[in-house]
Amino acid sequence: MSQSTLTAWKFKTADGADDAAKRIQDLAKQQLVTVHDAATVRWETGAKKPRTRQLSSLTGAGALGGAFWGMLFGLLFFVPLLGAAIGAATGALSGALTDVGIDDGFINRVRDKITPGTSALFVLSSDAVVDKIQDAFAGQEAPELIFTNLNAEQEAALREVFGEGPTDEETS
């Protein structure tokens, strides 16, 4: 099995991630990237919090499911608003994400960069042809890429905790 990568692409406009999702879908149809799951964050200027959405249109049911995206986006955008009262619970949640390769550095970089007036596209993918993905964003203001690579063991742990078990292909 090839290594999966969780990427977060930050856009300087609130609708940039929606446009990017369409472009990633086209790349997946051309088999230039294998998308396992994806979600967007859209933060309108003046809004207190962003809107998040899992992109089932890109991936079918989604490999990880809403629980993963809910936990990740909760840690990124909603926990800081709630304050220290739930700090212990967030420590356990962030520990679970660290176990699967999503560390505090990734969380903090994304949290610092996705602010009102911006958006982001999160994609769990493999077999990406990086230059083809970069070409797909040509003509619009270039997004900023933040990424973390997941090894096969970390991806399996993610799927076990948040979504589907290993496929027949992965167990043979």
N, C-alpha and C positions, 0 to 999 in steps of 0.2 A: 504494500500500500504506500502511496506517496505521502509526503508530509503535508499536512494542512497548515494554512496560515490564517490567522484572524487579523483582518486589516480594518482600520478605521480611517476613512477618507474624510477630511474636514473641508467644507466649502464655505466661502465667504458670504454666501447668501442663504436665506432660509429655504429656498427651493432648489438649491444646487444638488442636494442628495437625491431628490426625486428624479431629476434629469439623469443623474449618474446611474441610478438604479435601472433605468431604461437602457442605458448604454451597456451596463454589465450583463443585462438579460440578453442583449444582442450578441455579446461575446460568448455567452454560454451556449446560445443557439448555434454559433459558428464553431463550437467545441474548442475555443481558445482558452477557456477557464472552466473548471468544474466548481459550481457553486453548491455548497452543502446547506447553507442557511444564510440569511441576510436580514437586516433590519435598518430602518432609517430613524434619524432624530431630526426634527424640524423645530427650531426655536425662533419664533417670530420676535421681532423687535418689540419691546415693551411687555412681553409675556413673562409671567413669574416662573414658568417652567416649560420645558420643551414637550412636544408631542412625539411619541415613539410609535413605531409600527413595524411588525414583523412582515417580511415580504414573501408571503406564501406563493405569490404568483411567480417568483423566481425559482422556487425550490420544491414545489408541491407542498407536502405537509411540513417540511422543515426538519432538519436533522436534530436540532437541539430543542426546539419547542419554546413556547412562551415563558416557561419557568426560567430558563437561562437568560433570555433577553430581559425579563422582568428583574431578575437579580442584578444583572450587570447595569442596567439603566437606573435601577434603584440606588445602587452604590455610587454611580456617576453623578446623578442629578438630583435625587430626592433626599437621600440621607443627609447631605450637608445642610439642607433646609430644616431638618428635624432636630438637629443639635445633639448634644451629648447624652440625652435621655436613652437613646437606643444604641449607644456606642459599643456595648458588649456584644450585642447581636450582630452589628456590622462587622466586628472583628471576626466572628465565626464565619460569616458569609464571605468576607474577603479572603479568609484562610482557605475556604473551599475553592475559590477561584485561583488562588496562588498554586494550589495543588495541581491544577490543570493548565498552568503556564501563563495565567493572566495575573501579573504581579501589581504591587502598589505603584510602581513606576509607570506602567501602562495606564492604570486607573487615573493617576494624578495628571499625566500628560493630556489625556483625553478631557478630563474635567476642566483643566486650565484653558484648553483651546476651544471647546465648544461652548459658546456663550450666546446671549441674545443676538439675533440677527444672522446667525450662522446655522449650518446643518451638517449632518454627517451620515455617511453610509458605512455600515459595519457588514463585513462579508467573511464568512468562514468558507474558504475555498482551497482547492488544490489544483495542480497542473496549470498554474497560471503562467501565461506568457507575458512577462512584465512589460516588454516594449509594446505589445498589442494593447494592453490595458492603458498605458500612458498615451498611446496614439488615440484611443477612444475619447480621451478627455481633451484632445487638441481642439482649439477653437473656443474654448471657454476658459475662464480664469482657472489656472491650474490648482487642483486641490492639494492640500497638505496631507501627506501620508504618515500615519503612525501605525506601527505594526508590531506583532509579536508572533514568533513562530511556535507552533505546537508540534512536539514530536508525536509519534504514533501512540505511545503510552498515554500522553496527556490528552490526545484527542479521544482515545477509547474511554478515559476517565470522564471526560466531558459528556460523551454520549451516554455513559452509564448513569451519571447523575441527572442529566437534564433531558435525555431524549431516548433515542433508539439504542438498542444493544448493537454489538458488532454484527456486520453482515456476514453471510456465508463466505464471501470472498476474503474477509478479514480474518476469519477463524481457520481457514485452511492453510 
